[in-house]
Amino acid sequence: MLIFGLALFTPSSGSYSTQAVAQQVAGTSFYLAPEQMRGQARAASDQYALGVVIYEWLCGTPPFKGTPLEIAIQHLSVPPTPLRDLLSNLSPVVEEVVLRALAKEPEQRFATIQEFVSALVEAAQQAVLVEVSTSSEDLEDDHSGSTGTSGPIWKVPTVLTPLVGREQDIADIRVLLMSPEIRLLTLLGPGGIGKTRLSFQLAAELRSFFANGVCFIQLATIRDPDQVMVAIAHGLDLPEGGVAPFEQVREFLHAKYVLLILDNFEQVVQAAPSVGRLLEACPHVKVLVTSRVTLRLSGEQYIAVSPLALPDLKQLPGKEAMAHYAAVALFVQRAQAHVPTFEVTTSNAAALAEICVRLDGLPLAIELAAARIKLLPPHALLPRLARRLQVLTGGSPTLPARQQTLRSTIQWSYDLLDAWEQHLFRRLSIFVSGCTLETAEALCAALDGEDPGNESVLDGVESLIEKSLLRLPTLEEQEEEPRLHMLETIREYGLECLAASGEMEITRQAHANYYLALAEDVEPKLAGPEQATWLDRLEHEHENLRAALQWLLERGEAEQNMEQALRFGGVLRRFWLVHGHLSEGRSFLERVLAGSEGIRTPVRAKALNAAANIALNQGDVDRAEVLAEEALALYARYARTRQLPILQAEVLPEESLARYRELGDAKGIAFALHQLERVARARGNLRAARLLSEEALALFKEADDQERVAWSLYRLARLNREQGEYSKARVLAEESLAIHRALGNKEGIASALFQMAQALFVSQGDLAMVRSLLAEALALYKELGDREDMADCLYLSSQVALSLGDAATAHSQAEESIALSREIGDREGL
């Protein structure tokens, strides 16, 4: 409630003499609206008063000065001094809103106070956006649209349980984050103390303070410091492109008011200098970090997050007061999730207090203890904790005390497991971001070989869930394919146990073998009717795929044997392409190819083709040509590929192509020719491109690869359309469509439909048919999540709508197409 002043009014007499006004004004006159001076107060008068307050907040002085009588007269007849005369850098949009609220006549103000406040907030945000646009040398290169919304960013996980016992921490940290002097704030403390949960609450409470939004970046699964900026770019929904991730993030944020939350930074602390450079380049950005170590950067402010408040065991309060201690309140909250009737009672209050004290008030430790309440009530739980906490004083002196404390809690849970459960727990810690039950069973079967024993993975998993070492699947996952998750801190402990047991290497190899087999099994299915389903399956396993790739790469470099890594890179090509992981895929392929130079095998050739394909999608035509020609040389073995006159734009010698057919892998050669066709087309050499496509088509037919035959027909259709041969283009596209429909390849069906629509449109054919073809193609692209082709479809649809006189639809579809192209960084689409 805002009290702007008190006034006593007499009925209006129509007199505006100074004596009459003086008699009517009492109390504070700074905030009185003109109509109040006339004895005609109304709702708009409060808006005027609020406008006076905001005017003073902005420039430090009220709009009118003098004696109460002089101020009252100015309210009636004198316009306020323009705000920009007092505050030159104030946005004119903000000034306009405030001065409208100070209009002398109520009818000239906003309709309601709510409308005034909304207009002021919008004006402030526009002021920020104007600053961004004026400070940028090229607005069109700004990726501000890549978040998919014109409003502030809000990418912070939703938390369904209330935060317990952190009120003062939140208040103190809020003050620091709102201080202009503090740009980098680190929440410091051991794992499990609640740093991440604090960051969620701070984000929610400071949401309105950051005009361009708040973005939470989870770093827990990242181990390579070079991937931190990649993760930030991904979190901001910036498209992958030819720009380095740091430059991309810097360009996007350099004039924005944004709070970045970098969670779990300790394992990538070597990336701290890049965070410092980002802050230097982006003066309005603030960074909130959660970490177990400081970043050691100039200007860093850190807060040591304390354990939850604990009762004094020497002076125990009553049960009502006991329940208000944060540590006890959290224990009760989490225990009630397992036993809804649990509460603090006279009989269990003392045991609860001691449990929380012995767990050092650490939230994760308390949650793990509370999870045992079904089996172990407080009086039974307490002695077990006493035995476990002895490890705290006897732990390794090389480890910090905070890690020993958390380790004591997790080790206590681990020690409660039987031998098989411990074995299973260690094995499951190898999975990054969880796994399915089927995957867990497959890993154990591979490790146990012919002697699986009598233990059930299903029973073991159920036991680990009950003991809070595995997390229950979410409701969404239960409706699909349930995944088993392990908290990251618990997983780290499991990995330590795995290493100590001597099982690390064999488990990592089994993990990599499983995901390589999965990728190889899925590859042919990515061309069939369940393409979208299998792409989603690979996306769910993306973190595990990365871990497996990393292991095979490291092992291959150490043992100089890259065969498995090459196989992996070759089969993930389509996944990386369709789901937009181009930089990641190319980085891996380039590294594995560098480590396998001199090897002349089909698996290397396939990896070369995959790398060429991705390089072309990224616009690196020169590198793609080198990679494709090397692939062609490996497939054709003795062929002299450098004699291919692709660079001279000459006709390809038939005898060389015939030799390729005789000496090599027809399918591999044809795919390499596809990449070279794209190179030729990119360079405007359509004649060479046509010859390469025709040769690839012949080779795929010889190999009876119907999917690639269909894609070759599609490429020829495109070339014919680009050369004005529309009828031939339609025939070829129809042939491609028929094959793709028979295979159930939705990506191929959509592409053929789009090609037919293009040929029909440019030849001034049936526009209704064009619209129908585009509608079917667009629906399929949406199902696959193929944003690049969605943008192309929408753009052509807008042209069709414009030709039919539907300007509104054309405008809407064109805008949607541009937005999608900006999201993915498709410069050609833009």
C-alpha positions in Angstrom: 0.0 0.0 0.0 1.3 3.4 -0.9 0.3 6.5 1.1 1.1 9.5 -1.0 -0.2 12.2 1.4 -3.4 13.2 3.2 -5.8 15.8 2.1 -9.1 17.2 3.3 -11.5 18.4 0.7 -14.6 20.7 0.8 -17.3 20.6 -1.8 -16.2 22.3 -5.0 -17.3 25.9 -5.2 -15.8 26.6 -8.6 -13.4 29.1 -7.0 -9.7 28.6 -7.8 -8.4 31.6 -5.8 -5.2 31.0 -3.8 -7.2 31.4 -0.6 -9.7 28.7 -1.7 -6.9 26.3 -2.6 -5.1 27.0 0.6 -8.2 26.2 2.6 -8.7 22.9 0.7 -5.2 21.6 1.0 -4.0 19.9 4.2 -1.2 17.5 4.9 1.4 16.7 2.1 0.8 18.5 -1.2 3.5 16.9 -3.3 1.2 14.1 -4.6 -2.1 15.8 -5.0 -3.7 15.6 -8.4 -5.2 18.7 -10.0 -8.8 17.3 -9.7 -8.1 16.8 -6.0 -7.5 20.5 -5.6 -10.9 21.0 -7.1 -12.5 18.6 -4.7 -13.2 16.0 -7.5 -10.9 13.1 -6.5 -11.3 9.9 -8.5 -9.4 6.7 -9.3 -7.1 8.5 -11.8 -5.9 10.7 -8.9 -4.0 7.7 -7.5 -2.3 7.3 -10.9 -1.2 10.9 -10.8 0.3 10.4 -7.3 2.1 7.3 -8.4 3.5 9.3 -11.4 4.8 11.9 -9.0 6.6 9.2 -7.0 8.1 7.6 -10.1 9.2 11.0 -11.4 11.1 11.5 -8.2 12.5 8.0 -8.2 13.9 8.5 -11.7 15.5 12.0 -11.3 15.8 12.4 -7.5 13.6 15.5 -7.3 9.8 16.0 -7.3 8.2 17.6 -10.3 7.2 20.7 -8.3 8.8 22.6 -5.4 8.0 25.4 -3.0 5.5 25.9 -0.2 2.5 23.6 0.0 0.4 26.4 -1.6 2.9 27.0 -4.4 3.2 23.3 -5.1 -0.6 23.0 -5.2 -0.9 25.8 -7.7 1.8 24.2 -9.9 -0.2 20.9 -9.8 -3.1 22.9 -11.2 -1.5 24.9 -14.0 2.2 24.3 -14.5 3.6 21.4 -16.6 6.4 19.4 -14.9 10.0 19.9 -16.1 10.7 17.3 -18.8 12.5 14.3 -17.3 15.1 14.3 -20.0 16.2 17.8 -19.1 17.2 16.4 -15.7 18.3 12.9 -16.8 19.7 13.1 -20.3 20.2 9.4 -20.8 16.6 8.5 -20.0 14.7 6.8 -22.7 12.1 9.1 -24.3 9.7 6.2 -24.2 9.9 6.1 -20.5 9.6 9.8 -20.2 6.4 9.8 -22.3 4.7 7.2 -20.1 5.5 9.1 -16.9 4.4 12.5 -18.3 1.2 11.0 -19.5 0.4 9.8 -16.0 1.0 13.4 -14.9 -1.5 14.9 -17.4 -3.6 17.7 -15.8 -6.8 16.2 -17.1 -7.7 12.7 -15.8 -9.1 11.6 -19.2 -5.6 12.1 -20.7 -4.0 9.6 -18.4 -4.0 5.8 -18.6 -7.3 4.1 -18.1 -6.1 2.3 -15.0 -3.1 2.2 -12.7 -2.5 -1.4 -13.9 -2.3 -0.1 -17.5 0.1 2.6 -16.4 2.4 0.1 -14.7 2.3 -2.2 -17.7 3.1 0.6 -20.0 6.0 1.6 -17.8 7.5 -1.9 -17.7 7.1 -2.3 -21.4 8.8 1.1 -22.0 11.7 0.1 -19.7 12.2 -3.1 -21.7 12.0 -1.2 -25.0 14.6 1.1 -23.7 16.9 -1.9 -23.2 16.2 -3.2 -26.6 16.8 0.2 -28.2 20.2 0.3 -26.4 21.0 -3.1 -27.8 20.0 -2.2 -31.3 21.9 1.2 -31.3 25.1 -0.3 -29.9 25.1 -3.2 -32.4 26.9 -2.6 -35.7 24.6 -5.0 -37.5 21.2 -5.7 -36.1 20.5 -8.4 -38.6 23.4 -10.4 -37.3 22.0 -10.2 -33.7 20.7 -13.6 -32.6 18.1 -12.1 -30.3 15.4 -13.9 -32.1 17.0 -17.3 -31.5 15.3 -17.9 -28.2 12.1 -18.3 -30.1 10.3 -15.5 -28.2 10.4 -11.7 -28.2 10.0 -11.4 -24.5 12.6 -11.9 -21.7 14.4 -15.2 -21.5 13.1 -17.5 -18.8 14.9 -20.9 -18.8 14.9 -22.0 -15.2 13.6 -25.4 -14.0 10.3 -25.4 -12.1 10.5 -26.6 -8.5 7.5 -28.1 -6.9 8.5 -28.2 -3.3 9.0 -25.1 -1.1 12.5 -23.9 -0.1 13.1 -24.6 3.6 15.1 -22.4 5.9 16.9 -20.1 3.5 14.9 -16.9 4.0 17.9 -14.9 5.3 20.3 -16.3 2.7 17.9 -15.3 -0.1 17.6 -11.8 1.3 21.3 -11.3 1.7 22.2 -12.7 -1.8 19.4 -10.7 -3.4 21.0 -7.5 -2.1 24.4 -8.5 -3.5 23.0 -9.5 -7.0 21.1 -6.2 -7.2 24.2 -4.2 -6.4 25.8 -2.5 -9.5 29.3 -3.3 -8.2 28.8 -7.1 -8.2 28.8 -8.9 -11.5 30.0 -12.3 -10.5 28.7 -14.1 -7.5 29.6 -17.6 -6.5 27.6 -19.8 -4.2 30.3 -21.9 -2.6 29.9 -25.1 -0.7 30.1 -28.9 -0.7 27.9 -31.0 -2.9 24.5 -31.6 -1.4 24.3 -28.3 0.6 21.6 -26.9 -1.6 23.4 -24.4 -3.9 21.4 -25.3 -6.9 18.0 -25.0 -5.1 19.1 -21.6 -3.8 19.8 -20.5 -7.4 16.3 -21.5 -8.5 14.7 -19.4 -5.8 17.0 -16.4 -6.5 16.1 -16.7 -10.2 12.4 -16.6 -9.4 12.7 -13.7 -7.0 14.9 -11.6 -9.3 13.1 -12.4 -12.5 11.7 -8.9 -12.9 15.1 -7.2 -12.1 16.7 -8.5 -15.3 15.0 -6.9 -18.2 16.2 -9.5 -20.8 15.7 -12.5 -18.6 17.3 -15.3 -16.6 19.0 -18.5 -18.0 20.0 -21.6 -16.0 22.9 -23.6 -17.5 23.5 -27.1 -16.1 27.2 -28.0 -16.3 27.1 -31.2 -14.2 27.6 -33.6 -17.1 30.3 -31.5 -18.8 33.9 -32.4 -18.1 35.6 -30.5 -20.9 36.1 -26.8 -20.1 36.0 -26.0 -23.8 32.3 -27.1 -23.8 31.2 -24.5 -21.2 30.6 -21.8 -23.8 28.9 -24.4 -26.1 26.6 -25.2 -23.2 25.8 -21.5 -22.6 25.1 -21.0 -26.3 22.8 -24.1 -26.2 21.1 -22.8 -23.1 20.4 -19.5 -24.8 19.0 -21.4 -27.9 21.7 -19.9 -30.1 22.0 -21.7 -33.4 25.1 -23.6 -34.3 27.1 -21.9 -37.0 30.6 -21.0 -38.2 31.1 -18.5 -35.3 33.1 -19.7 -32.2 30.8 -20.3 -29.2 32.4 -17.5 -27.2 32.0 -15.0 -29.9 28.4 -16.1 -30.5 27.5 -15.8 -26.8 29.3 -12.4 -26.5 27.5 -11.0 -29.6 24.1 -12.1 -28.2 24.6 -10.8 -24.7 26.9 -7.8 -25.1 24.1 -5.2 -24.5 21.5 -7.3 -22.7 20.5 -7.3 -19.0 20.6 -11.0 -18.3 21.4 -13.2 -15.3 23.3 -16.4 -16.2 23.3 -19.2 -13.7 26.2 -21.6 -14.2 25.5 -24.7 -12.1 28.1 -27.2 -10.9 31.1 -25.3 -12.1 33.8 -27.1 -10.1 34.7 -29.8 -12.7 35.2 -27.1 -15.4 36.9 -24.5 -13.3 39.6 -24.1 -16.0 36.9 -22.3 -18.0 36.7 -19.5 -15.5 38.9 -17.1 -17.6 36.3 -17.3 -20.4 33.6 -16.3 -18.0 35.7 -13.3 -16.9 36.1 -12.3 -20.6 32.4 -12.6 -21.2 31.7 -10.3 -18.3 34.2 -7.8 -19.5 32.5 -7.8 -23.0 28.9 -7.8 -21.7 28.6 -4.9 -19.2 25.0 -5.6 -18.2 25.3 -9.3 -17.7 25.6 -10.9 -14.2 26.7 -14.4 -13.5 25.6 -16.5 -10.6 27.8 -19.6 -10.1 27.3 -22.7 -8.0 30.5 -24.5 -7.3 32.7 -26.4 -4.8 35.6 -24.1 -5.5 36.0 -20.4 -6.2 36.7 -19.2 -9.7 39.6 -17.0 -8.5 38.6 -14.2 -10.9 39.1 -10.5 -10.2 35.8 -9.0 -9.0 34.4 -12.4 -7.9 32.2 -12.2 -4.8 31.5 -15.5 -3.1 29.0 -16.6 -0.5 29.7 -19.7 1.6 26.4 -21.5 1.8 25.9 -22.6 5.3 24.1 -25.8 6.5 20.5 -25.5 7.6 19.8 -24.2 11.1 20.1 -26.8 13.9 18.7 -27.0 17.4 21.0 -26.9 20.4 21.3 -30.3 21.8 22.1 -28.9 25.2 18.9 -26.9 25.3 16.3 -28.7 23.3 13.1 -26.7 22.6 9.6 -28.1 22.7 8.3 -30.1 19.8 6.5 -27.1 18.3 9.6 -24.9 18.3 11.7 -27.9 17.2 9.6 -28.2 14.0 10.6 -24.7 13.0 14.4 -25.4 12.8 15.2 -25.6 9.1 17.0 -28.9 9.2 14.2 -30.6 11.2 11.5 -29.0 8.9 13.3 -30.4 5.9 13.6 -33.9 7.4 9.8 -33.8 8.2 8.9 -32.6 4.7 10.9 -35.3 3.0 9.9 -38.0 5.5 6.2 -37.2 4.8 6.8 -38.0 1.1 7.4 -41.6 2.3 5.2 -41.7 5.4 2.5 -39.0 5.0 1.5 -39.1 8.7 5.1 -38.5 10.0 5.4 -35.5 12.3 7.5 -34.3 15.2 6.3 -35.8 18.5 7.3 -35.6 22.1 8.8 -39.1 21.8 10.9 -38.5 18.6 11.8 -34.8 18.9 15.2 -35.5 20.7 16.2 -38.2 18.2 15.3 -36.0 15.3 17.4 -33.1 16.6 20.4 -35.4 17.1 19.9 -36.9 13.6 20.0 -33.5 12.0 23.0 -32.4 14.0 25.0 -35.5 13.2 24.2 -35.0 9.5 25.7 -31.4 9.9 22.5 -29.9 8.6 23.3 -30.9 5.0 20.1 -31.0 2.9 21.2 -34.0 0.7 22.2 -36.0 3.8 18.9 -35.1 5.5 16.9 -36.2 2.5 18.8 -39.5 2.2 18.2 -40.2 5.9 14.5 -39.2 5.7 14.1 -41.7 2.9 14.8 -44.6 5.3 12.0 -43.6 7.6 9.8 -46.4 6.5 12.3 -49.0 7.7 14.1 -47.1 10.3 12.2 -44.7 12.6 14.2 -42.0 14.3 15.3 -44.0 17.3 16.5 -46.8 15.1 18.1 -44.5 12.5 20.2 -42.6 15.1 22.6 -45.3 16.2 23.4 -46.1 12.5 24.3 -42.5 11.8 26.6 -42.5 14.8 28.5 -45.4 13.4 28.7 -43.9 9.9 29.9 -40.5 11.0 33.0 -42.0 12.5 34.2 -42.1 8.9 34.3 -38.3 9.0 37.2 -38.0 11.4 39.0 -41.0 9.9 38.7 -40.0 6.2 41.6 -39.3 3.9 43.4 -36.1 5.0 43.9 -35.2 1.3 40.2 -34.5 0.9 38.5 -31.3 2.1 36.2 -31.7 5.1 33.1 -30.8 3.2 33.7 -33.7 0.8 34.3 -36.0 3.7 31.0 -35.0 5.3 29.0 -35.7 2.1 30.9 -38.9 1.5 30.0 -40.1 5.0 26.3 -39.6 4.2 26.5 -41.4 0.8 28.8 -44.1 2.1 26.3 -44.8 4.9 23.6 -45.4 2.2 26.1 -47.5 0.2 27.0 -49.6 3.3 23.3 -50.4 3.8 23.3 -52.3 0.5 24.1 -56.0 0.2 27.0 -57.1 -2.0 24.9 -57.5 -5.2 23.2 -54.1 -4.7 26.6 -52.5 -4.2 27.8 -54.2 -7.4 24.8 -52.9 -9.3 25.1 -49.4 -7.9 28.7 -49.2 -9.0 27.8 -50.3 -12.5 24.8 -48.0 -12.9 27.1 -45.0 -12.0 28.7 -45.4 -15.4 25.5 -44.0 -17.1 25.3 -40.2 -17.7 21.9 -38.7 -17.3 20.4 -42.1 -16.5 19.4 -45.1 -18.5 16.5 -47.4 -19.1 16.0 -50.6 -17.2 16.6 -52.6 -20.4 19.9 -50.9 -20.9 21.0 -51.6 -17.3 20.1 -55.3 -17.8 22.0 -55.4 -21.1 25.1 -53.9 -19.4 25.0 -56.4 -16.6 24.5 -59.3 -19.0 27.6 -58.2 -21.0 29.7 -57.9 -17.9 28.5 -61.2 -16.3 28.9 -63.2 -19.5 27.9 -66.8 -19.2 27.7 -66.6 -15.4 24.9 -64.1 -14.6 24.2 -65.5 -11.2 20.8 -65.6 -9.5 20.5 -61.8 -8.9 17.8 -59.9 -10.6 18.6 -56.5 -12.0 15.0 -55.5 -11.7 14.9 -56.4 -8.0 18.2 -54.6 -7.5 17.0 -51.4 -9.2 13.8 -51.4 -7.1 15.9 -51.7 -4.0 18.2 -48.8 -5.0 15.2 -46.6 -5.7 13.7 -47.4 -2.3 17.0 -46.5 -0.7 17.2 -43.1 -2.6 20.3 -44.0 -4.5 18.3 -44.0 -7.7 15.6 -41.5 -8.4 12.1 -42.6 -9.5 11.2 -41.9 -13.1 9.1 -38.8 -13.7 5.4 -39.1 -14.5 6.2 -38.1 -18.1 8.9 -40.9 -18.3 6.5 -43.4 -16.8 4.1 -42.8 -19.6 6.9 -43.4 -22.1 10.0 -45.4 -21.3 11.0 -45.1 -17.6 14.6 -44.0 -17.0 16.6 -44.5 -14.0 18.4 -41.4 -12.7 21.2 -41.0 -10.1 21.9 -37.7 -8.4 25.1 -36.4 -9.8 26.9 -36.3 -6.4 25.8 -39.8 -5.7 27.0 -40.9 -9.1 30.4 -39.4 -8.4 30.7 -41.5 -5.3 29.6 -44.5 -7.3 32.3 -43.9 -9.9 34.9 -43.7 -7.1 33.7 -47.0 -5.8 33.9 -48.4 -9.4 37.5 -47.2 -9.8 38.5 -48.5 -6.4 37.0 -52.0 -7.2 39.2 -52.2 -10.4 36.1 -52.4 -12.5 36.2 -49.1 -14.2 37.9 -49.9 -17.5 35.9 -53.1 -18.2 32.6 -51.3 -17.3 33.4 -48.3 -19.5 34.2 -50.6 -22.4 30.9 -52.5 -21.9 29.1 -49.2 -21.8 30.7 -48.0 -25.0 30.1 -51.4 -26.7 26.4 -51.2 -25.8 25.9 -47.7 -27.2 27.9 -48.5 -30.4 25.7 -51.5 -31.0 22.6 -49.4 -30.3 23.8 -46.7 -32.8 24.6 -49.3 -35.5 21.2 -51.0 -34.9 19.3 -47.8 -35.1 21.1 -46.4 -38.2 19.1 -48.3 -40.9 15.9 -47.5 -39.0 16.4 -43.8 -39.4 15.3 -44.2 -43.0 12.1 -46.1 -42.1 8.6 -45.3 -40.9 9.8 -45.1 -37.2 12.5 -42.5 -38.0 11.2 -39.9 -35.5 10.9 -42.4 -32.7 14.5 -43.6 -33.1 15.9 -40.1 -33.4 14.2 -39.3 -30.1 15.7 -42.5 -28.6 19.1 -41.4 -29.6 18.4 -37.9 -28.2 17.4 -39.4 -24.8 20.7 -41.2 -24.8 22.8 -38.3 -26.0 24.9 -37.9 -22.9 25.6 -41.6 -22.8 26.6 -41.5 -26.5 29.0 -38.6 -25.8 30.5 -40.6 -22.9 31.0 -43.7 -25.0 32.4 -41.6 -27.9 34.9 -40.0 -25.5 36.0 -43.3 -24.0 36.5 -44.9 -27.4 38.4 -41.8 -28.6 40.7 -41.8 -25.6 41.3 -45.5 -25.7 41.9 -45.4 -29.5 44.5 -42.6 -29.1 46.2 -44.5 -26.3 46.2 -47.8 -28.1 46.4 -46.4 -31.7 43.3 -48.3 -32.6 40.5 -46.1 -33.8 38.3 -48.7 -35.4 35.4 -48.6 -32.9 35.5 -44.8 -32.8 35.4 -44.6 -36.6 32.4 -47.0 -36.7 30.6 -44.8 -34.1 31.2 -41.6 -36.0 30.0 -43.1 -39.3 26.7 -44.3 -37.9 25.7 -41.2 -36.0 25.9 -39.0 -39.1 22.1 -38.7 -39.6 21.4 -38.2 -35.9 23.9 -35.3 -35.8 22.5 -33.8 -38.9 18.7 -34.0 -38.3 18.9 -32.9 -34.7 21.3 -30.1 -35.3 24.4 -31.3 -33.4 26.7 -30.4 -36.2 29.6 -28.9 -34.3 29.7 -31.8 -31.9 29.6 -34.4 -34.7 32.2 -32.7 -36.8 34.6 -32.1 -33.9 34.5 -35.8 -33.0 34.9 -36.9 -36.6 37.8 -34.6 -37.3 39.6 -35.8 -34.1 39.1 -39.5 -34.9 40.1 -39.0 -38.5 43.3 -37.2 -37.4 44.0 -40.2 -35.1 43.5 -42.7 -37.9 45.5 -41.2 -40.7 47.1 -43.8 -42.9 44.4 -46.4 -42.2 42.7 -47.5 -45.4 39.5 -49.2 -44.3 35.8 -49.0 -45.2 35.0 -47.7 -41.7 37.4 -44.7 -42.2 35.8 -44.1 -45.6 32.4 -44.0 -44.0 33.5 -41.6 -41.3 35.1 -39.4 -44.0 31.8 -39.3 -45.9 30.0 -38.4 -42.7 32.5 -35.6 -42.0 32.1 -34.3 -45.6 28.3 -34.3 -45.2 28.4 -32.3 -42.0 31.1 -29.9 -43.4 28.8 -29.1 -46.4 25.9 -28.4 -44.1 28.1 -26.0 -42.2 29.1 -24.3 -45.5 32.7 -25.5 -45.5 32.9 -26.5 -49.1 36.7 -26.8 -49.4 37.0 -29.1 -46.5 34.1 -31.2 -47.6 35.7 -31.7 -51.0 39.0 -32.9 -49.4 37.1 -35.3 -47.1 34.8 -36.7 -49.9 37.7 -37.2 -52.3 39.6 -39.2 -49.7 36.5 -41.3 -49.0 36.2 -41.9 -52.7 39.9 -42.9 -52.9 39.5 -45.4 -50.1 36.3 -46.9 -51.6 37.8 -47.1 -55.1 41.3 -48.0 -53.7 43.5 -47.6 -56.8 41.5 -44.8 -58.5 43.4 -41.6 -59.0 40.9 -39.2 -57.4 42.9 -36.1 -57.9 42.4 -36.5 -61.6 38.7 -35.9 -61.1 38.2 -32.7 -63.1 35.7 -31.4 -60.5 37.9 -28.4 -59.9 38.2 -27.7 -63.6 34.5 -28.0 -64.2 35.1 -30.5 -67.0 33.1 -33.6 -68.0 33.9 -36.5 -65.8 35.7 -39.3 -67.7 33.5 -42.3 -68.0 36.5 -44.7 -67.8 37.4 -43.4 -64.3 33.9 -43.9 -63.0 33.7 -47.4 -64.6 37.0 -48.2 -62.8 35.4 -47.0 -59.5 32.6 -49.5 -60.0 35.0 -52.3 -60.6 37.4 -51.7 -57.8 35.4 -50.4 -54.9 32.4 -50.3 -52.7 29.6 -49.1 -55.0 27.4 -47.7 -52.2 30.4 -45.9 -50.5 31.6 -44.5 -53.8 28.1 -43.3 -54.6 27.7 -41.5 -51.3 31.1 -39.8 -51.8 29.9 -38.7 -55.3 26.8 -37.3 -53.6 29.0 -35.1 -51.5 31.1 -34.0 -54.5 27.9 -33.2 -56.3 27.0 -30.8 -53.5 30.5 -29.3 -53.8 30.0 -28.8 -57.5 26.5 -27.3 -57.1 27.7 -25.0 -54.3 30.4 -23.7 -56.8 27.8 -23.2 -59.6 29.1 -26.1 -61.7 25.7 -27.6 -62.4 27.0 -29.7 -65.3 29.5 -31.5 -63.1 26.8 -31.8 -60.4 24.4 -33.5 -62.8 27.0 -36.0 -64.0 28.0 -36.8 -60.4 24.3 -37.3 -59.4 23.6 -39.5 -62.4 26.7 -41.7 -61.7 25.7 -41.9 -58.0 22.2 -43.0 -59.1 23.6 -45.8 -61.3 25.8 -47.0 -58.5 23.0 -47.1 -55.9 20.8 -49.0 -58.4 23.6 -51.5 -58.8 23.9 -51.9 -55.0 20.1 -52.1 -54.8 20.0 -49.3 -52.1 16.5 -48.1 -52.6 16.7 -45.3 -50.1 19.8 -43.7 -51.7 18.2 -44.3 -55.2 15.3 -42.2 -54.0 17.6 -39.5 -52.7 19.6 -39.5 -56.0 16.4 -39.0 -57.9 15.5 -36.1 -55.5 18.9 -34.5 -56.2 18.5 -34.8 -60.0 15.0 -33.3 -59.7 16.4 -30.3 -57.9 19.1 -29.9 -60.5 16.6 -30.1 -63.3 14.4 -27.5 -61.6 17.3 -25.2 -61.1 18.0 -25.5 -64.9 14.4 -24.7 -65.9 13.5 -28.3 -66.8 10.3 -28.3 -64.7 8.5 -31.2 -66.2 11.5 -33.5 -65.9 12.0 -32.3 -62.4 8.4 -33.2 -61.5 8.8 -36.7 -63.0 12.0 -37.4 -61.0 10.5 -36.0 -57.8 7.4 -38.3 -58.3 9.7 -41.3 -58.7 11.6 -40.3 -55.5 8.3 -39.9 -53.7 7.1 -43.3 -54.7 10.2 -45.1 -53.4 10.2 -43.1 -50.1 6.5 -43.8 -49.5 7.2 -47.5 -50.0 10.1 -47.3 -47.5 8.1 -45.2 -45.1 10.9 -42.6 -45.0 9.1 -39.5 -43.7 12.1 -37.2 -44.3 12.4 -38.5 -47.9 8.6 -38.2 -48.5 8.6 -34.6 -47.2 11.6 -33.7 -49.3 10.1 -35.2 -52.5 6.8 -33.4 -51.9 8.6 -30.1 -51.4 10.6 -30.6 -54.6 7.4 -31.3 -56.5 5.7 -28.2 -55.0 8.7 -26.1 -56.0 8.7 -27.3 -59.6 4.9 -26.9 -59.9 5.0 -23.4 -58.4 7.8 -22.0 -60.6 6.2 -23.5 -63.7 2.9 -21.6 -62.8 1.0 -24.8 -62.2 -2.0 -25.6 -60.0 -1.6 -23.4 -56.9 -4.1 -25.4 -54.9 -2.1 -28.5 -55.6 1.1 -26.7 -54.6 -0.5 -25.7 -51.3 -1.7 -29.3 -50.7 1.8 -30.7 -51.3 3.4 -28.1 -49.0 0.9 -28.8 -46.2 1.7 -32.5 -46.2 5.5 -31.9 -46.3 5.3 -29.3 -43.5 3.4 -31.7 -41.3 6.1 -34.4 -41.8 9.0 -31.9 -41.1 7.3 -30.8 -37.9 7.0 -34.4 -36.8 10.7 -34.9 -37.3 11.7 -31.6 -35.8 13.4 -30.6 -39.0 13.4 -26.8 -38.6 15.5 -26.0 -41.6 13.1 -27.6 -44.0 10.1 -26.3 -42.1 11.4 -22.8 -42.7 11.8 -23.6 -46.5 8.2 -25.0 -46.6 6.8 -22.0 -44.9 8.6 -19.6 -47.1 7.3 -21.2 -50.3 3.8 -21.4 -48.7 4.0 -17.6 -48.1 4.7 -17.1 -51.8 1.8 -19.3 -52.7 -0.5 -17.4 -50.4 0.6 -14.1 -51.8 -0.1 -15.4 -55.4 -3.6 -16.2 -54.2 -4.1 -12.7 -52.8 -3.9 -13.8 -49.2 -1.5 -11.2 -47.9 -2.2 -11.7 -44.2 -1.3 -15.4 -44.4 1.7 -14.7 -46.6 3.0 -12.2 -44.0 2.5 -14.6 -41.1 4.1 -17.6 -42.9 7.1 -15.5 -44.0 7.7 -14.2 -40.5 7.5 -17.8 -39.1 10.0 -18.9 -41.7 12.4 -16.1 -40.9 12.2 -16.9 -37.2 13.0 -20.6 -37.7 16.0 -19.7 -40.0 17.3 -17.4 -37.3 16.9 -20.0 -34.7 19.1 -22.5 -36.5 21.5 -20.0 -38.1 20.5 -20.8 -41.6 22.0 -17.8 -43.5 20.8 -19.1 -46.9 17.2 -19.3 -45.6 17.4 -15.8 -44.3 
